[in-house]
Amino acid sequence: MPTEFLPEFMQTMGLFLPQYWAQQGFLEVMMYGGGIMDIFMHVGILLGYALLGLAIAILGYRRFLAAARG
């Protein structure tokens, strides 16, 4: 669903979700014929989400291992 059709508060909430940035990058390429430099920011934000998720997983795994050993 295009974000333009959503209420303003939902559009603002969408800025904090990785799905929004993936959709915007996809639209840039498919609709507007964008290249890699046009989606550089979108890819960077998605990589940021991936690194944040990896860091949370590593911290959680360390805690899990400590609990499993004890």
PDB file of N, CA, C, O and CB in Angstrom:
ATOM      1  N   MET A   1       0.852  -1.170   0.000  1.00  0.00           N
ATOM      2  CA  MET A   1       0.000   0.000   0.000  1.00  0.00           C
ATOM      3  C   MET A   1       0.901   1.238   0.000  1.00  0.00           C
ATOM      4  O   MET A   1       1.826   1.313   0.809  1.00  0.00           O
ATOM      5  CB  MET A   1      -0.971  -0.004   1.229  1.00  0.00           C
ATOM      6  N   PRO A   2       0.664   2.174  -0.855  1.00  0.00           N
ATOM      7  CA  PRO A   2       1.468   3.394  -0.865  1.00  0.00           C
ATOM      8  C   PRO A   2       1.313   4.167   0.450  1.00  0.00           C
ATOM      9  O   PRO A   2       0.208   4.311   0.973  1.00  0.00           O
ATOM     10  CB  PRO A   2       1.068   4.285  -2.054  1.00  0.00           C
ATOM     11  N   THR A   3       2.410   4.645   0.956  1.00  0.00           N
ATOM     12  CA  THR A   3       2.370   5.354   2.236  1.00  0.00           C
ATOM     13  C   THR A   3       1.638   6.685   2.134  1.00  0.00           C
ATOM     14  O   THR A   3       1.190   7.220   3.148  1.00  0.00           O
ATOM     15  CB  THR A   3       3.778   5.586   2.746  1.00  0.00           C
ATOM     16  N   GLU A   4       1.511   7.217   0.946  1.00  0.00           N
ATOM     17  CA  GLU A   4       0.819   8.497   0.770  1.00  0.00           C
ATOM     18  C   GLU A   4      -0.664   8.406   1.132  1.00  0.00           C
ATOM     19  O   GLU A   4      -1.287   9.416   1.461  1.00  0.00           O
ATOM     20  CB  GLU A   4       0.967   8.975  -0.669  1.00  0.00           C
ATOM     21  N   PHE A   5      -1.225   7.209   1.072  1.00  0.00           N
ATOM     22  CA  PHE A   5      -2.637   7.011   1.374  1.00  0.00           C
ATOM     23  C   PHE A   5      -2.898   6.831   2.870  1.00  0.00           C
ATOM     24  O   PHE A   5      -4.051   6.828   3.301  1.00  0.00           O
ATOM     25  CB  PHE A   5      -3.156   5.811   0.618  1.00  0.00           C
ATOM     26  N   LEU A   6      -1.853   6.685   3.648  1.00  0.00           N
ATOM     27  CA  LEU A   6      -2.001   6.446   5.082  1.00  0.00           C
ATOM     28  C   LEU A   6      -2.122   7.762   5.836  1.00  0.00           C
ATOM     29  O   LEU A   6      -1.709   8.806   5.331  1.00  0.00           O
ATOM     30  CB  LEU A   6      -0.814   5.636   5.620  1.00  0.00           C
ATOM     31  N   PRO A   7      -2.686   7.724   7.044  1.00  0.00           N
ATOM     32  CA  PRO A   7      -2.745   8.937   7.862  1.00  0.00           C
ATOM     33  C   PRO A   7      -1.336   9.421   8.216  1.00  0.00           C
ATOM     34  O   PRO A   7      -0.375   8.654   8.164  1.00  0.00           O
ATOM     35  CB  PRO A   7      -3.561   8.680   9.147  1.00  0.00           C
ATOM     36  N   GLU A   8      -1.228  10.679   8.570  1.00  0.00           N
ATOM     37  CA  GLU A   8       0.068  11.311   8.828  1.00  0.00           C
ATOM     38  C   GLU A   8       0.867  10.594   9.922  1.00  0.00           C
ATOM     39  O   GLU A   8       2.074  10.400   9.784  1.00  0.00           O
ATOM     40  CB  GLU A   8      -0.139  12.764   9.219  1.00  0.00           C
ATOM     41  N   PHE A   9       0.187  10.200  11.011  1.00  0.00           N
ATOM     42  CA  PHE A   9       0.916   9.546  12.105  1.00  0.00           C
ATOM     43  C   PHE A   9       1.470   8.186  11.674  1.00  0.00           C
ATOM     44  O   PHE A   9       2.525   7.774  12.155  1.00  0.00           O
ATOM     45  CB  PHE A   9       0.000   9.375  13.326  1.00  0.00           C
ATOM     46  N   MET A  10       0.778   7.487  10.780  1.00  0.00           N
ATOM     47  CA  MET A  10       1.276   6.197  10.292  1.00  0.00           C
ATOM     48  C   MET A  10       2.440   6.392   9.325  1.00  0.00           C
ATOM     49  O   MET A  10       3.349   5.564   9.274  1.00  0.00           O
ATOM     50  CB  MET A  10       0.147   5.408   9.606  1.00  0.00           C
ATOM     51  N   GLN A  11       2.418   7.472   8.566  1.00  0.00           N
ATOM     52  CA  GLN A  11       3.541   7.778   7.693  1.00  0.00           C
ATOM     53  C   GLN A  11       4.787   8.059   8.525  1.00  0.00           C
ATOM     54  O   GLN A  11       5.891   7.652   8.161  1.00  0.00           O
ATOM     55  CB  GLN A  11       3.213   8.978   6.786  1.00  0.00           C
ATOM     56  N   THR A  12       4.605   8.750   9.632  1.00  0.00           N
ATOM     57  CA  THR A  12       5.732   9.044  10.515  1.00  0.00           C
ATOM     58  C   THR A  12       6.245   7.760  11.158  1.00  0.00           C
ATOM     59  O   THR A  12       7.456   7.565  11.261  1.00  0.00           O
ATOM     60  CB  THR A  12       5.324  10.065  11.599  1.00  0.00           C
ATOM     61  N   MET A  13       5.352   6.891  11.588  1.00  0.00           N
ATOM     62  CA  MET A  13       5.765   5.621  12.178  1.00  0.00           C
ATOM     63  C   MET A  13       6.524   4.770  11.168  1.00  0.00           C
ATOM     64  O   MET A  13       7.460   4.057  11.531  1.00  0.00           O
ATOM     65  CB  MET A  13       4.548   4.855  12.702  1.00  0.00           C
ATOM     66  N   GLY A  14       6.128   4.844   9.914  1.00  0.00           N
ATOM     67  CA  GLY A  14       6.777   4.056   8.871  1.00  0.00           C
ATOM     68  C   GLY A  14       8.242   4.384   8.681  1.00  0.00           C
ATOM     69  O   GLY A  14       9.015   3.534   8.238  1.00  0.00           O
ATOM     70  N   LEU A  15       8.632   5.598   9.008  1.00  0.00           N
ATOM     71  CA  LEU A  15      10.035   5.988   8.864  1.00  0.00           C
ATOM     72  C   LEU A  15      10.959   5.195   9.781  1.00  0.00           C
ATOM     73  O   LEU A  15      12.170   5.163   9.558  1.00  0.00           O
ATOM     74  CB  LEU A  15      10.190   7.467   9.145  1.00  0.00           C
ATOM     75  N   PHE A  16      10.405   4.553  10.809  1.00  0.00           N
ATOM     76  CA  PHE A  16      11.199   3.794  11.755  1.00  0.00           C
ATOM     77  C   PHE A  16      11.182   2.295  11.477  1.00  0.00           C
ATOM     78  O   PHE A  16      11.697   1.513  12.277  1.00  0.00           O
ATOM     79  CB  PHE A  16      10.711   4.055  13.145  1.00  0.00           C
ATOM     80  N   LEU A  17      10.601   1.887  10.361  1.00  0.00           N
ATOM     81  CA  LEU A  17      10.513   0.475  10.018  1.00  0.00           C
ATOM     82  C   LEU A  17      11.387   0.157   8.808  1.00  0.00           C
ATOM     83  O   LEU A  17      11.430   0.940   7.859  1.00  0.00           O
ATOM     84  CB  LEU A  17       9.057   0.082   9.742  1.00  0.00           C
ATOM     85  N   PRO A  18      12.081  -0.971   8.827  1.00  0.00           N
ATOM     86  CA  PRO A  18      12.918  -1.322   7.674  1.00  0.00           C
ATOM     87  C   PRO A  18      12.103  -1.596   6.408  1.00  0.00           C
ATOM     88  O   PRO A  18      12.604  -1.417   5.298  1.00  0.00           O
ATOM     89  CB  PRO A  18      13.759  -2.539   8.004  1.00  0.00           C
ATOM     90  N   GLN A  19      10.857  -2.027   6.570  1.00  0.00           N
ATOM     91  CA  GLN A  19      10.024  -2.300   5.403  1.00  0.00           C
ATOM     92  C   GLN A  19       9.794  -1.032   4.580  1.00  0.00           C
ATOM     93  O   GLN A  19       9.731  -1.091   3.352  1.00  0.00           O
ATOM     94  CB  GLN A  19       8.683  -2.897   5.836  1.00  0.00           C
ATOM     95  N   TYR A  20       9.669   0.097   5.244  1.00  0.00           N
ATOM     96  CA  TYR A  20       9.473   1.361   4.551  1.00  0.00           C
ATOM     97  C   TYR A  20      10.664   1.660   3.658  1.00  0.00           C
ATOM     98  O   TYR A  20      10.498   2.023   2.493  1.00  0.00           O
ATOM     99  CB  TYR A  20       9.255   2.500   5.552  1.00  0.00           C
ATOM    100  N   TRP A  21      11.868   1.509   4.203  1.00  0.00           N
ATOM    101  CA  TRP A  21      13.067   1.846   3.438  1.00  0.00           C
ATOM    102  C   TRP A  21      13.298   0.863   2.297  1.00  0.00           C
ATOM    103  O   TRP A  21      13.783   1.250   1.234  1.00  0.00           O
ATOM    104  CB  TRP A  21      14.286   1.875   4.353  1.00  0.00           C
ATOM    105  N   ALA A  22      12.955  -0.406   2.508  1.00  0.00           N
ATOM    106  CA  ALA A  22      13.069  -1.381   1.427  1.00  0.00           C
ATOM    107  C   ALA A  22      12.088  -1.049   0.308  1.00  0.00           C
ATOM    108  O   ALA A  22      12.438  -1.125  -0.870  1.00  0.00           O
ATOM    109  CB  ALA A  22      12.820  -2.807   1.952  1.00  0.00           C
ATOM    110  N   GLN A  23      10.865  -0.683   0.672  1.00  0.00           N
ATOM    111  CA  GLN A  23       9.858  -0.339  -0.331  1.00  0.00           C
ATOM    112  C   GLN A  23      10.266   0.922  -1.093  1.00  0.00           C
ATOM    113  O   GLN A  23      10.095   0.984  -2.310  1.00  0.00           O
ATOM    114  CB  GLN A  23       8.482  -0.140   0.332  1.00  0.00           C
ATOM    115  N   GLN A  24      10.791   1.908  -0.411  1.00  0.00           N
ATOM    116  CA  GLN A  24      11.195   3.136  -1.084  1.00  0.00           C
ATOM    117  C   GLN A  24      12.343   2.878  -2.063  1.00  0.00           C
ATOM    118  O   GLN A  24      12.358   3.427  -3.164  1.00  0.00           O
ATOM    119  CB  GLN A  24      11.606   4.193  -0.054  1.00  0.00           C
ATOM    120  N   GLY A  25      13.291   2.050  -1.662  1.00  0.00           N
ATOM    121  CA  GLY A  25      14.373   1.685  -2.575  1.00  0.00           C
ATOM    122  C   GLY A  25      13.868   0.915  -3.780  1.00  0.00           C
ATOM    123  O   GLY A  25      14.297   1.155  -4.909  1.00  0.00           O
ATOM    124  N   PHE A  26      12.961  -0.003  -3.534  1.00  0.00           N
ATOM    125  CA  PHE A  26      12.372  -0.784  -4.620  1.00  0.00           C
ATOM    126  C   PHE A  26      11.621   0.117  -5.594  1.00  0.00           C
ATOM    127  O   PHE A  26      11.751  -0.030  -6.809  1.00  0.00           O
ATOM    128  CB  PHE A  26      11.431  -1.857  -4.060  1.00  0.00           C
ATOM    129  N   LEU A  27      10.835   1.048  -5.060  1.00  0.00           N
ATOM    130  CA  LEU A  27      10.108   1.982  -5.917  1.00  0.00           C
ATOM    131  C   LEU A  27      11.060   2.857  -6.731  1.00  0.00           C
ATOM    132  O   LEU A  27      10.807   3.138  -7.903  1.00  0.00           O
ATOM    133  CB  LEU A  27       9.186   2.859  -5.076  1.00  0.00           C
ATOM    134  N   GLU A  28      12.138   3.277  -6.111  1.00  0.00           N
ATOM    135  CA  GLU A  28      13.113   4.125  -6.806  1.00  0.00           C
ATOM    136  C   GLU A  28      13.677   3.405  -8.031  1.00  0.00           C
ATOM    137  O   GLU A  28      13.852   4.009  -9.089  1.00  0.00           O
ATOM    138  CB  GLU A  28      14.260   4.527  -5.850  1.00  0.00           C
ATOM    139  N   VAL A  29      13.954   2.126  -7.878  1.00  0.00           N
ATOM    140  CA  VAL A  29      14.516   1.361  -8.993  1.00  0.00           C
ATOM    141  C   VAL A  29      13.453   1.006 -10.028  1.00  0.00           C
ATOM    142  O   VAL A  29      13.655   1.204 -11.226  1.00  0.00           O
ATOM    143  CB  VAL A  29      15.180   0.089  -8.476  1.00  0.00           C
ATOM    144  N   MET A  30      12.326   0.483  -9.564  1.00  0.00           N
ATOM    145  CA  MET A  30      11.325  -0.026 -10.498  1.00  0.00           C
ATOM    146  C   MET A  30      10.511   1.070 -11.183  1.00  0.00           C
ATOM    147  O   MET A  30      10.229   0.973 -12.377  1.00  0.00           O
ATOM    148  CB  MET A  30      10.396  -0.952  -9.778  1.00  0.00           C
ATOM    149  N   MET A  31      10.134   2.104 -10.446  1.00  0.00           N
ATOM    150  CA  MET A  31       9.270   3.131 -11.010  1.00  0.00           C
ATOM    151  C   MET A  31      10.044   4.262 -11.689  1.00  0.00           C
ATOM    152  O   MET A  31       9.626   4.790 -12.719  1.00  0.00           O
ATOM    153  CB  MET A  31       8.395   3.699  -9.929  1.00  0.00           C
ATOM    154  N   TYR A  32      11.172   4.618 -11.094  1.00  0.00           N
ATOM    155  CA  TYR A  32      11.887   5.799 -11.576  1.00  0.00           C
ATOM    156  C   TYR A  32      13.189   5.466 -12.277  1.00  0.00           C
ATOM    157  O   TYR A  32      13.908   6.369 -12.704  1.00  0.00           O
ATOM    158  CB  TYR A  32      12.165   6.724 -10.434  1.00  0.00           C
ATOM    159  N   GLY A  33      13.510   4.171 -12.405  1.00  0.00           N
ATOM    160  CA  GLY A  33      14.709   3.759 -13.123  1.00  0.00           C
ATOM    161  C   GLY A  33      15.996   4.136 -12.417  1.00  0.00           C
ATOM    162  O   GLY A  33      17.014   4.375 -13.065  1.00  0.00           O
ATOM    163  N   GLY A  34      15.960   4.190 -11.107  1.00  0.00           N
ATOM    164  CA  GLY A  34      17.135   4.580 -10.334  1.00  0.00           C
ATOM    165  C   GLY A  34      18.224   3.527 -10.372  1.00  0.00           C
ATOM    166  O   GLY A  34      17.966   2.346 -10.607  1.00  0.00           O
ATOM    167  N   GLY A  35      19.436   3.974 -10.137  1.00  0.00           N
ATOM    168  CA  GLY A  35      20.586   3.088 -10.074  1.00  0.00           C
ATOM    169  C   GLY A  35      21.057   2.925  -8.641  1.00  0.00           C
ATOM    170  O   GLY A  35      20.362   3.288  -7.692  1.00  0.00           O
ATOM    171  N   ILE A  36      22.250   2.372  -8.507  1.00  0.00           N
ATOM    172  CA  ILE A  36      22.784   2.088  -7.175  1.00  0.00           C
ATOM    173  C   ILE A  36      23.018   3.372  -6.377  1.00  0.00           C
ATOM    174  O   ILE A  36      22.841   3.374  -5.159  1.00  0.00           O
ATOM    175  CB  ILE A  36      24.091   1.300  -7.288  1.00  0.00           C
ATOM    176  N   MET A  37      23.402   4.438  -7.026  1.00  0.00           N
ATOM    177  CA  MET A  37      23.639   5.682  -6.289  1.00  0.00           C
ATOM    178  C   MET A  37      22.326   6.305  -5.814  1.00  0.00           C
ATOM    179  O   MET A  37      22.310   7.054  -4.837  1.00  0.00           O
ATOM    180  CB  MET A  37      24.407   6.682  -7.166  1.00  0.00           C
ATOM    181  N   ASP A  38      21.240   5.999  -6.495  1.00  0.00           N
ATOM    182  CA  ASP A  38      19.936   6.530  -6.101  1.00  0.00           C
ATOM    183  C   ASP A  38      19.363   5.822  -4.877  1.00  0.00           C
ATOM    184  O   ASP A  38      18.555   6.393  -4.145  1.00  0.00           O
ATOM    185  CB  ASP A  38      18.964   6.416  -7.253  1.00  0.00           C
ATOM    186  N   ILE A  39      19.781   4.590  -4.662  1.00  0.00           N
ATOM    187  CA  ILE A  39      19.271   3.852  -3.509  1.00  0.00           C
ATOM    188  C   ILE A  39      20.339   3.669  -2.433  1.00  0.00           C
ATOM    189  O   ILE A  39      20.159   2.876  -1.509  1.00  0.00           O
ATOM    190  CB  ILE A  39      18.744   2.495  -3.950  1.00  0.00           C
ATOM    191  N   PHE A  40      21.427   4.383  -2.547  1.00  0.00           N
ATOM    192  CA  PHE A  40      22.536   4.257  -1.593  1.00  0.00           C
ATOM    193  C   PHE A  40      22.067   4.523  -0.163  1.00  0.00           C
ATOM    194  O   PHE A  40      22.426   3.776   0.747  1.00  0.00           O
ATOM    195  CB  PHE A  40      23.673   5.226  -1.961  1.00  0.00           C
ATOM    196  N   MET A  41      21.278   5.562   0.049  1.00  0.00           N
ATOM    197  CA  MET A  41      20.797   5.884   1.389  1.00  0.00           C
ATOM    198  C   MET A  41      19.879   4.777   1.917  1.00  0.00           C
ATOM    199  O   MET A  41      19.972   4.405   3.087  1.00  0.00           O
ATOM    200  CB  MET A  41      20.056   7.234   1.381  1.00  0.00           C
ATOM    201  N   HIS A  42      18.998   4.251   1.065  1.00  0.00           N
ATOM    202  CA  HIS A  42      18.078   3.199   1.484  1.00  0.00           C
ATOM    203  C   HIS A  42      18.838   1.946   1.907  1.00  0.00           C
ATOM    204  O   HIS A  42      18.528   1.331   2.927  1.00  0.00           O
ATOM    205  CB  HIS A  42      17.097   2.866   0.356  1.00  0.00           C
ATOM    206  N   VAL A  43      19.826   1.584   1.115  1.00  0.00           N
ATOM    207  CA  VAL A  43      20.637   0.400   1.431  1.00  0.00           C
ATOM    208  C   VAL A  43      21.414   0.635   2.723  1.00  0.00           C
ATOM    209  O   VAL A  43      21.533  -0.273   3.546  1.00  0.00           O
ATOM    210  CB  VAL A  43      21.612   0.069   0.264  1.00  0.00           C
ATOM    211  N   GLY A  44      21.941   1.835   2.909  1.00  0.00           N
ATOM    212  CA  GLY A  44      22.677   2.152   4.127  1.00  0.00           C
ATOM    213  C   GLY A  44      21.811   2.048   5.372  1.00  0.00           C
ATOM    214  O   GLY A  44      22.254   1.530   6.397  1.00  0.00           O
ATOM    215  N   ILE A  45      20.600   2.530   5.290  1.00  0.00           N
ATOM    216  CA  ILE A  45      19.679   2.444   6.433  1.00  0.00           C
ATOM    217  C   ILE A  45      19.327   0.987   6.710  1.00  0.00           C
ATOM    218  O   ILE A  45      19.260   0.579   7.869  1.00  0.00           O
ATOM    219  CB  ILE A  45      18.390   3.269   6.168  1.00  0.00           C
ATOM    220  N   LEU A  46      19.104   0.203   5.668  1.00  0.00           N
ATOM    221  CA  LEU A  46      18.807  -1.221   5.865  1.00  0.00           C
ATOM    222  C   LEU A  46      20.003  -1.958   6.463  1.00  0.00           C
ATOM    223  O   LEU A  46      19.825  -2.848   7.294  1.00  0.00           O
ATOM    224  CB  LEU A  46      18.404  -1.873   4.533  1.00  0.00           C
ATOM    225  N   LEU A  47      21.208  -1.600   6.054  1.00  0.00           N
ATOM    226  CA  LEU A  47      22.400  -2.201   6.662  1.00  0.00           C
ATOM    227  C   LEU A  47      22.522  -1.806   8.128  1.00  0.00           C
ATOM    228  O   LEU A  47      22.957  -2.608   8.955  1.00  0.00           O
ATOM    229  CB  LEU A  47      23.665  -1.781   5.898  1.00  0.00           C
ATOM    230  N   GLY A  48      22.143  -0.579   8.452  1.00  0.00           N
ATOM    231  CA  GLY A  48      22.129  -0.140   9.843  1.00  0.00           C
ATOM    232  C   GLY A  48      21.175  -0.983  10.684  1.00  0.00           C
ATOM    233  O   GLY A  48      21.516  -1.383  11.797  1.00  0.00           O
ATOM    234  N   TYR A  49      19.983  -1.255  10.156  1.00  0.00           N
ATOM    235  CA  TYR A  49      19.033  -2.129  10.844  1.00  0.00           C
ATOM    236  C   TYR A  49      19.626  -3.527  11.018  1.00  0.00           C
ATOM    237  O   TYR A  49      19.466  -4.145  12.071  1.00  0.00           O
ATOM    238  CB  TYR A  49      17.702  -2.205  10.063  1.00  0.00           C
ATOM    239  N   ALA A  50      20.305  -4.020   9.994  1.00  0.00           N
ATOM    240  CA  ALA A  50      20.900  -5.356  10.076  1.00  0.00           C
ATOM    241  C   ALA A  50      21.992  -5.397  11.146  1.00  0.00           C
ATOM    242  O   ALA A  50      22.066  -6.358  11.912  1.00  0.00           O
ATOM    243  CB  ALA A  50      21.479  -5.774   8.709  1.00  0.00           C
ATOM    244  N   LEU A  51      22.834  -4.375  11.206  1.00  0.00           N
ATOM    245  CA  LEU A  51      23.883  -4.342  12.224  1.00  0.00           C
ATOM    246  C   LEU A  51      23.303  -4.220  13.624  1.00  0.00           C
ATOM    247  O   LEU A  51      23.806  -4.842  14.560  1.00  0.00           O
ATOM    248  CB  LEU A  51      24.838  -3.188  11.959  1.00  0.00           C
ATOM    249  N   LEU A  52      22.260  -3.432  13.776  1.00  0.00           N
ATOM    250  CA  LEU A  52      21.595  -3.312  15.072  1.00  0.00           C
ATOM    251  C   LEU A  52      21.002  -4.658  15.501  1.00  0.00           C
ATOM    252  O   LEU A  52      21.140  -5.058  16.657  1.00  0.00           O
ATOM    253  CB  LEU A  52      20.491  -2.234  15.012  1.00  0.00           C
ATOM    254  N   GLY A  53      20.355  -5.341  14.589  1.00  0.00           N
ATOM    255  CA  GLY A  53      19.799  -6.663  14.887  1.00  0.00           C
ATOM    256  C   GLY A  53      20.882  -7.672  15.226  1.00  0.00           C
ATOM    257  O   GLY A  53      20.698  -8.500  16.117  1.00  0.00           O
ATOM    258  N   LEU A  54      22.012  -7.614  14.526  1.00  0.00           N
ATOM    259  CA  LEU A  54      23.130  -8.513  14.808  1.00  0.00           C
ATOM    260  C   LEU A  54      23.693  -8.248  16.195  1.00  0.00           C
ATOM    261  O   LEU A  54      23.984  -9.186  16.938  1.00  0.00           O
ATOM    262  CB  LEU A  54      24.231  -8.355  13.750  1.00  0.00           C
ATOM    263  N   ALA A  55      23.850  -6.976  16.550  1.00  0.00           N
ATOM    264  CA  ALA A  55      24.373  -6.628  17.874  1.00  0.00           C
ATOM    265  C   ALA A  55      23.434  -7.117  18.975  1.00  0.00           C
ATOM    266  O   ALA A  55      23.888  -7.650  19.988  1.00  0.00           O
ATOM    267  CB  ALA A  55      24.579  -5.106  17.991  1.00  0.00           C
ATOM    268  N   ILE A  56      22.146  -6.941  18.785  1.00  0.00           N
ATOM    269  CA  ILE A  56      21.175  -7.413  19.783  1.00  0.00           C
ATOM    270  C   ILE A  56      21.228  -8.940  19.890  1.00  0.00           C
ATOM    271  O   ILE A  56      21.153  -9.489  20.989  1.00  0.00           O
ATOM    272  CB  ILE A  56      19.737  -6.948  19.414  1.00  0.00           C
ATOM    273  N   ALA A  57      21.356  -9.619  18.756  1.00  0.00           N
ATOM    274  CA  ALA A  57      21.422 -11.082  18.769  1.00  0.00           C
ATOM    275  C   ALA A  57      22.681 -11.571  19.468  1.00  0.00           C
ATOM    276  O   ALA A  57      22.627 -12.535  20.233  1.00  0.00           O
ATOM    277  CB  ALA A  57      21.371 -11.631  17.343  1.00  0.00           C
ATOM    278  N   ILE A  58      23.807 -10.925  19.219  1.00  0.00           N
ATOM    279  CA  ILE A  58      25.060 -11.335  19.872  1.00  0.00           C
ATOM    280  C   ILE A  58      24.964 -11.145  21.375  1.00  0.00           C
ATOM    281  O   ILE A  58      25.359 -12.028  22.136  1.00  0.00           O
ATOM    282  CB  ILE A  58      26.254 -10.537  19.314  1.00  0.00           C
ATOM    283  N   LEU A  59      24.448 -10.011  21.813  1.00  0.00           N
ATOM    284  CA  LEU A  59      24.293  -9.773  23.242  1.00  0.00           C
ATOM    285  C   LEU A  59      23.324 -10.778  23.869  1.00  0.00           C
ATOM    286  O   LEU A  59      23.572 -11.280  24.965  1.00  0.00           O
ATOM    287  CB  LEU A  59      23.806  -8.344  23.489  1.00  0.00           C
ATOM    288  N   GLY A  60      22.249 -11.063  23.191  1.00  0.00           N
ATOM    289  CA  GLY A  60      21.286 -12.038  23.693  1.00  0.00           C
ATOM    290  C   GLY A  60      21.863 -13.440  23.737  1.00  0.00           C
ATOM    291  O   GLY A  60      21.552 -14.209  24.646  1.00  0.00           O
ATOM    292  N   TYR A  61      22.698 -13.781  22.769  1.00  0.00           N
ATOM    293  CA  TYR A  61      23.299 -15.113  22.734  1.00  0.00           C
ATOM    294  C   TYR A  61      24.296 -15.278  23.873  1.00  0.00           C
ATOM    295  O   TYR A  61      24.359 -16.341  24.492  1.00  0.00           O
ATOM    296  CB  TYR A  61      23.988 -15.362  21.382  1.00  0.00           C
ATOM    297  N   ARG A  62      25.069 -14.245  24.152  1.00  0.00           N
ATOM    298  CA  ARG A  62      26.002 -14.309  25.285  1.00  0.00           C
ATOM    299  C   ARG A  62      25.253 -14.529  26.578  1.00  0.00           C
ATOM    300  O   ARG A  62      25.669 -15.329  27.415  1.00  0.00           O
ATOM    301  CB  ARG A  62      26.840 -13.028  25.377  1.00  0.00           C
ATOM    302  N   ARG A  63      24.144 -13.818  26.745  1.00  0.00           N
ATOM    303  CA  ARG A  63      23.328 -13.982  27.946  1.00  0.00           C
ATOM    304  C   ARG A  63      22.734 -15.399  27.991  1.00  0.00           C
ATOM    305  O   ARG A  63      22.659 -16.006  29.059  1.00  0.00           O
ATOM    306  CB  ARG A  63      22.199 -12.913  27.988  1.00  0.00           C
ATOM    307  N   PHE A  64      22.319 -15.913  26.850  1.00  0.00           N
ATOM    308  CA  PHE A  64      21.779 -17.266  26.781  1.00  0.00           C
ATOM    309  C   PHE A  64      22.842 -18.285  27.154  1.00  0.00           C
ATOM    310  O   PHE A  64      22.565 -19.208  27.919  1.00  0.00           O
ATOM    311  CB  PHE A  64      21.232 -17.559  25.381  1.00  0.00           C
ATOM    312  N   LEU A  65      24.063 -18.136  26.626  1.00  0.00           N
ATOM    313  CA  LEU A  65      25.130 -19.063  26.958  1.00  0.00           C
ATOM    314  C   LEU A  65      25.472 -19.020  28.443  1.00  0.00           C
ATOM    315  O   LEU A  65      25.702 -20.062  29.056  1.00  0.00           O
ATOM    316  CB  LEU A  65      26.362 -18.754  26.133  1.00  0.00           C
ATOM    317  N   ALA A  66      25.505 -17.837  29.017  1.00  0.00           N
ATOM    318  CA  ALA A  66      25.800 -17.720  30.443  1.00  0.00           C
ATOM    319  C   ALA A  66      24.722 -18.410  31.275  1.00  0.00           C
ATOM    320  O   ALA A  66      25.031 -19.068  32.268  1.00  0.00           O
ATOM    321  CB  ALA A  66      25.921 -16.240  30.849  1.00  0.00           C
ATOM    322  N   ALA A  67      23.473 -18.266  30.879  1.00  0.00           N
ATOM    323  CA  ALA A  67      22.381 -18.917  31.611  1.00  0.00           C
ATOM    324  C   ALA A  67      22.414 -20.430  31.423  1.00  0.00           C
ATOM    325  O   ALA A  67      22.089 -21.173  32.348  1.00  0.00           O
ATOM    326  CB  ALA A  67      21.025 -18.363  31.154  1.00  0.00           C
ATOM    327  N   ALA A  68      22.799 -20.893  30.241  1.00  0.00           N
ATOM    328  CA  ALA A  68      22.836 -22.324  29.968  1.00  0.00           C
ATOM    329  C   ALA A  68      23.960 -23.007  30.729  1.00  0.00           C
ATOM    330  O   ALA A  68      23.813 -24.156  31.145  1.00  0.00           O
ATOM    331  CB  ALA A  68      22.991 -22.574  28.480  1.00  0.00           C
ATOM    332  N   ARG A  69      25.074 -22.323  30.916  1.00  0.00           N
ATOM    333  CA  ARG A  69      26.212 -22.901  31.641  1.00  0.00           C
ATOM    334  C   ARG A  69      25.955 -22.931  33.138  1.00  0.00           C
ATOM    335  O   ARG A  69      26.435 -23.818  33.843  1.00  0.00           O
ATOM    336  CB  ARG A  69      27.490 -22.113  31.350  1.00  0.00           C
ATOM    337  N   GLY A  70      25.197 -21.958  33.617  1.00  0.00           N
ATOM    338  CA  GLY A  70      24.987 -21.820  35.067  1.00  0.00           C
ATOM    339  C   GLY A  70      23.835 -22.606  35.484  1.00  0.00           C
ATOM    340  O   GLY A  70      23.495 -22.622  36.667  1.00  0.00           O
TER     341      GLY A  70
END
